[in-house]
Amino acid sequence: MFSQGQLTFGIIFAIVFSGTIIYAYRKDFNLHQKYYKGSLWVLLVFIGFITGIAAIKFLLGY
């Protein structure tokens, strides 16, 4: 389905992209700790809200 060159490019791109993302995250880690302190709770509330909506839909049979 893919040529050898396309597969090679895809693998190299994925490795370089992942490395760049990891490097950028580690570089900004201290800023993330400072400015996004309560964001985990926001994420948990959002996931709980979506789960609640799905549970209501499942229980009511829609």
C-alpha positions, 0 to 999 in steps of 0.5 A: 500500500505504501512505498518503501520511501513513504514508510521510511519518511513516516517512521522518521517523521514520527520519531523526530516529531515525538522527540520535538514534542518531548523536548518542548514539554520538558523545556516548558515544564516549570511554566506549566507547573506555574500557570496550569496549576488547577487544570487537572481538576478541570479535566476531571470535571469535564470527563465526569460531565461527559460520562454523566451525559453518556450514563443518562443517555444509556439509562433512558434508552435514547 
